[in-house]
Amino acid sequence: MDTTQNWFEDNRANWDDRAALHEASGYGIPALIADPSHLSAEVAQDRERLGDLSGLDVVHLQCHLGTDTVSLSRLGPRRVVGVDLSGESLRRARDIAERAGAPIEYVEANVYDARTAVEGDFDLVYTSLGVLCWLPDVAAWARVVASLLRPGGRFLIRDDHPMFMTVGDDVSDGLRIEQPYFQRAEPMTWDQVGSYVETPADAPEFTHGVSHEWNHSIGEILTALLRAGLVLDSFEETPYSAWTPWPDLMVADGDRFRLREDPDRLAMQFVLTAHRPA
Ligand SMILES: C[S@@+](CC[C@H](N)C(=O)[O-])C[C@H]1O[C@@H](n2cnc3c(N)ncnc32)[C@H](O)[C@@H]1O
């Protein structure tokens, strides 16, 4: 295997372990199964941006356990496909979809291979929260997104903001920029067991702690999508996060989190919509 394949292989093993841990932690799954009209917080938040999905073909890239995929399927599309690198995530996603009564096709593939792995073209490509950081090359990713869309098709990404991703874990001295803002060829490599959920007492064993991440600047993301032929429709930055990397500095605000003091210092997420010209 070349180095890039080794990086993906480490990330796949890491996400297989996270899948078990995330399902054990709850991850919003019981609510989706109990209530056939329930939507994940992410999809509910972008309900207006997503618009009417009736009769449309939708592909969800990096779908993980499929909580957002199930939610998208509840907005009336004709076809919903979820793509992910982690077979263990998809094994669980299939079971969750069945229990939630959601007809979803799940395809195990690297996002870079999605065009060949998935049949057909799509009216909507959706991807959200914790996605670009696992991808080494944002330009190649944007070309895959464009290739999945039929003319007139739409794209929506909500993700952690690259500026948010530059801040280190140790904030005892305040927020400090420790990670690169711009895309680097070499990844940031971590070795830590566990994930961003609270580990339940009966959590399954977590053995694959090594993972590799990359950051991508806002300019790199926008340029990649424009060069891939997409037209930008909206771009918003927000001071809210879905998770709390620095619990001492953050407070809950509804089902999101923000800095306790002067939250306008740091963008934590961005949400972008674009389309392929008809
Ligand atoms: C944080 S989750 C994003 C989904 C959603 N926000 C959630 O929390 O359920 C990241 C997902 O990206 C997937 N992933 C990482 N690298 C990938 C790649 N190269 N191709 C496809 N999926 C990948 C992981 O397996 C994981 O399921």
Ligand as a Chemical Component Dictionary entry (heavy atoms), coordinates in Angstrom:
data_LIG
# 
_chem_comp.id                   LIG 
_chem_comp.type                 NON-POLYMER 
_chem_comp.pdbx_formal_charge   0 
_chem_comp.three_letter_code    LIG 
# 
loop_
_chem_comp_atom.comp_id 
_chem_comp_atom.atom_id 
_chem_comp_atom.alt_atom_id 
_chem_comp_atom.type_symbol 
_chem_comp_atom.charge 
_chem_comp_atom.model_Cartn_x 
_chem_comp_atom.model_Cartn_y 
_chem_comp_atom.model_Cartn_z 
_chem_comp_atom.pdbx_ordinal 
LIG C1  C1  C 0  -17.842 12.610 11.917 1  
LIG S1  S1  S 1  -18.461 11.424 10.779 2  
LIG C2  C2  C 0  -19.451 12.452 9.760  3  
LIG C3  C3  C 0  -20.911 12.063 9.761  4  
LIG C4  C4  C 0  -21.871 12.764 10.696 5  
LIG N1  N1  N 0  -21.567 14.128 10.951 6  
LIG C5  C5  C 0  -22.017 12.004 11.982 7  
LIG O1  O1  O 0  -21.440 12.427 12.979 8  
LIG O2  O2  O -1 -22.699 10.984 11.987 9  
LIG C6  C6  C 0  -17.064 11.142 9.693  10 
LIG C7  C7  C 0  -17.275 9.955  8.750  11 
LIG O3  O3  O 0  -16.355 10.088 7.638  12 
LIG C8  C8  C 0  -15.977 8.791  7.239  13 
LIG N2  N2  N 0  -14.765 8.879  6.418  14 
LIG C9  C9  C 0  -13.524 9.261  6.819  15 
LIG N3  N3  N 0  -12.692 9.259  5.763  16 
LIG C10 C10 C 0  -13.422 8.870  4.679  17 
LIG C11 C11 C 0  -13.106 8.682  3.318  18 
LIG N4  N4  N 0  -11.882 8.892  2.827  19 
LIG N5  N5  N 0  -14.109 8.261  2.485  20 
LIG C12 C12 C 0  -15.367 8.037  2.955  21 
LIG N6  N6  N 0  -15.714 8.200  4.254  22 
LIG C13 C13 C 0  -14.752 8.619  5.109  23 
LIG C14 C14 C 0  -15.793 8.043  8.544  24 
LIG O4  O4  O 0  -15.818 6.642  8.366  25 
LIG C15 C15 C 0  -16.973 8.584  9.364  26 
LIG O5  O5  O 0  -18.063 7.709  9.277  27 
# 
loop_
_chem_comp_bond.comp_id 
_chem_comp_bond.atom_id_1 
_chem_comp_bond.atom_id_2 
_chem_comp_bond.value_order 
_chem_comp_bond.pdbx_ordinal 
LIG C1  S1  SING 1  
LIG S1  C2  SING 2  
LIG S1  C6  SING 3  
LIG C2  C3  SING 4  
LIG C3  C4  SING 5  
LIG C4  N1  SING 6  
LIG C4  C5  SING 7  
LIG C5  O1  DOUB 8  
LIG C5  O2  SING 9  
LIG C6  C7  SING 10 
LIG C7  O3  SING 11 
LIG C7  C15 SING 12 
LIG O3  C8  SING 13 
LIG C8  N2  SING 14 
LIG C8  C14 SING 15 
LIG N2  C9  SING 16 
LIG N2  C13 SING 17 
LIG C9  N3  DOUB 18 
LIG N3  C10 SING 19 
LIG C10 C11 SING 20 
LIG C10 C13 DOUB 21 
LIG C11 N4  SING 22 
LIG C11 N5  DOUB 23 
LIG N5  C12 SING 24 
LIG C12 N6  DOUB 25 
LIG N6  C13 SING 26 
LIG C14 O4  SING 27 
LIG C14 C15 SING 28 
LIG C15 O5  SING 29 
# 
